[in-house]
Amino acid sequence: MNDYSCGLMPLCGENPRVLILGSFPSVISVDKNEYYGNKHNHF
């Protein structure tokens, strides 16, 4: 059995002009299905 985490699907509009790369979302964010779902994230 593999122990690995799955992230969230990327967000993309029809004609993207900017690519923002970031780190892997936290477990809290993945559980909420939100990229910045952790209340301690100051983004």
C-alpha positions, 0 to 999 in steps of 0.5 A: 500500500502506498502512503501518499496525498492527493492535492486539489484540481488546478483552477484555470479560466478560458484564456489564462495569462498568468501561472501561479505555482505554489506548494502542496495544500495542507491537509486542512485545505484538502479536507475543506476542498479549498486551496487556502482553507486553513485559517492560519494561512495569511495569503 
